Amino acid sequence: MWFTEDAWSPIFLFGGLGVIVAFVAIAQQKMKLMIVALLLGISCGAIYAIEQRIVTDAEQVELQIYELADDFQRDDLPAVLSHFSTQNKTLLGVATAAVSMADIEEDYRITDLWVKTKAENTLAESHFRANVTATVVGFGNVGRQPTRWKVDWRKEAGEWKIIEVTRLSVIGDDEMGILDKQR
C-alpha cells in the first residue's frame, strides 16, 4: 500500500525540495548540495515508477468498473455477470435483463468516479456517472442518457464482486429503480 493517496504529493514535495537545494547549491557553489538536489530529482522518478506498480484495492475496483462498462457495451453477458457476486440471484437477473434490453454505443463515458474501501479492504463503495447513447427494447434509440450509480463491492476469493447496485437521480441523492426512466 502506498503511503499517500497518490504519488504526486511526494513527487511535488521532493521535486520542490530538489529545486530549492539546487538553487542553494548554485548560490553557495557546493557540489555536495548539488548531489543532494540530483538525488531528490532521481527519487521523483523512482516514486513514479514504484507507484505505477502498486495497485490499491480502490484502484482494483475502479478498473472493474471500466471493465464492466466495456463488457456491457460489447453485450458480453458472461463477462458482465462475472463482475457480480453469485450470492445475489436477483441482481444477477437484473443484470441479465439489462444486457438483453439495452444496446450501448461506444461513445459512453464514465465520470465522477470515486471508490472508498472499508472493513479492512474487504468491502468497497463506488460512485460514478455513466453517460451513454442507448437503444432500449420497446423504446428504440433513447439518445444520450446521463445516469448515476452507487455500487457496493465485496472481496470474494481475492476478487472484487458487486453485491448491491443503486441507481441515483442525476441531480440529488434520490434512489430510483435500475431500469426506471430518468426523472
C-alpha positions in Angstrom: 0.0 0.0 0.0 1.3 3.5 -0.9 1.9 5.9 2.0 -0.2 8.7 0.3 -3.3 8.6 -1.7 -1.3 9.1 -4.9 2.3 9.5 -5.9 2.0 13.2 -6.9 2.2 14.6 -3.3 5.7 13.1 -2.6 6.8 13.8 -6.1 5.9 17.5 -5.8 7.5 17.6 -2.3 10.8 16.0 -3.3 10.8 17.9 -6.6 10.3 21.2 -4.8 13.0 20.4 -2.3 15.3 19.4 -5.1 14.8 22.8 -6.8 15.4 24.7 -3.6 18.5 22.7 -2.7 19.8 23.2 -6.3 19.4 27.0 -6.0 21.2 27.0 -2.7 23.9 24.7 -4.2 24.4 27.1 -7.1 24.4 30.2 -4.9 26.9 28.7 -2.4 28.8 26.7 -5.1 28.7 23.5 -3.1 28.9 20.2 -5.0 27.5 18.1 -2.1 24.2 20.1 -2.2 24.0 19.7 -6.0 24.3 15.9 -5.5 21.5 16.1 -2.9 19.4 18.0 -5.4 20.1 15.4 -8.1 19.2 12.6 -5.7 15.9 14.3 -4.9 15.2 14.5 -8.6 16.0 10.9 -9.2 13.8 10.0 -6.2 10.8 11.7 -8.0 11.3 9.3 -10.9 11.7 6.3 -8.6 8.5 7.2 -6.7 6.6 7.4 -10.0 7.9 4.1 -11.2 7.0 2.4 -7.9 3.6 3.9 -7.8 2.8 2.5 -11.3 3.5 -1.0 -9.9 1.3 -0.6 -6.8 -2.4 -1.2 -7.4 -4.5 -0.5 -4.3 -7.9 -2.1 -3.6 -9.7 1.1 -4.6 -7.8 1.1 -7.9 -8.8 -2.5 -8.5 -12.5 -1.7 -8.0 -12.1 1.3 -10.3 -10.6 -1.0 -13.0 -13.5 -3.4 -12.5 -16.0 -0.5 -13.2 -14.3 0.3 -16.5 -14.1 -3.4 -17.4 -17.8 -3.9 -16.6 -18.7 -0.9 -18.8 -16.7 -2.4 -21.7 -18.3 -5.8 -21.2 -21.8 -4.3 -21.1 -21.1 -2.2 -24.2 -20.0 -5.4 -26.0 -23.1 -7.3 -24.9 -20.8 -9.9 -23.3 -23.3 -11.4 -20.8 -20.9 -14.0 -19.2 -18.2 -11.3 -18.7 -20.8 -8.9 -17.3 -22.1 -11.5 -14.8 -18.5 -12.4 -13.8 -18.4 -9.0 -12.0 -21.4 -9.8 -9.8 -21.5 -12.0 -6.6 -23.3 -15.2 -7.3 -24.9 -14.8 -3.9 -27.4 -12.2 -5.1 -29.5 -14.1 -7.6 -31.9 -11.1 -8.0 -29.1 -8.8 -9.0 -27.8 -11.4 -11.5 -31.3 -11.5 -13.0 -31.5 -7.7 -13.3 -28.0 -7.6 -14.9 -29.1 -10.3 -17.4 -32.2 -8.3 -18.3 -30.3 -5.1 -18.6 -27.8 -6.6 -21.0 -30.6 -8.1 -23.1 -32.7 -4.9 -23.1 -30.1 -2.2 -23.8 -27.5 -1.7 -26.5 -24.9 0.9 -25.6 -22.9 2.8 -28.2 -19.1 3.0 -28.0 -19.3 6.7 -27.1 -20.1 6.0 -23.4 -18.2 7.9 -20.7 -17.6 7.1 -17.0 -17.1 10.3 -15.0 -17.2 11.5 -11.3 -15.7 8.1 -10.2 -14.7 7.6 -6.6 -14.1 4.4 -4.6 -14.0 4.1 -0.8 -12.8 0.9 0.8 -13.9 -0.2 4.3 -13.9 -3.2 6.7 -10.1 -3.7 6.3 -10.4 -3.5 2.5 -12.9 -6.3 2.2 -15.8 -4.0 1.3 -15.9 -1.1 -1.1 -18.4 1.6 -2.1 -18.2 3.2 -5.5 -20.0 6.1 -7.1 -19.9 7.1 -10.7 -21.8 8.7 -13.6 -22.2 6.8 -16.8 -23.2 8.9 -19.9 -24.4 6.6 -22.7 -26.2 6.7 -26.0 -28.5 3.7 -25.8 -31.1 1.8 -27.8 -33.6 0.1 -25.5 -36.0 -2.7 -26.4 -39.5 -1.3 -26.7 -38.3 2.3 -26.7 -35.8 2.4 -29.6 -33.0 4.9 -29.6 -33.4 6.9 -26.5 -30.4 9.2 -27.3 -27.8 10.3 -24.8 -28.7 9.4 -21.3 -26.9 10.5 -18.1 -27.0 8.1 -15.2 -25.6 8.0 -11.7 -24.8 4.8 -9.8 -23.7 3.7 -6.3 -22.3 0.2 -6.4 -21.2 -1.8 -3.3 -18.5 -4.4 -3.7 -17.2 -7.3 -1.6 -13.9 -9.2 -2.0 -14.7 -12.8 -2.6 -11.9 -15.3 -3.1 -9.5 -12.4 -3.8 -11.7 -10.8 -6.4 -14.0 -7.8 -6.2 -17.6 -8.7 -6.8 -20.7 -6.5 -6.9 -23.1 -7.2 -4.1 -25.5 -4.2 -4.5 -26.4 -1.7 -7.2 -28.3 1.5 -6.6 -29.3 3.9 -9.3 -29.4 7.5 -8.2 -31.1 10.5 -9.7 -28.7 12.6 -11.8 -29.4 15.6 -9.5 -29.8 14.9 -5.8 -29.4 11.7 -3.9 -32.9 10.2 -4.6 -32.8 6.5 -5.4 -34.6 5.1 -8.4 -35.2 1.7 -9.9 -32.3 0.4 -12.0 -34.4 0.3 -15.2 -36.6 3.4 -14.4 -36.8 6.3 -16.8 -34.7 9.4 -15.6 -36.7 11.9 -13.6 
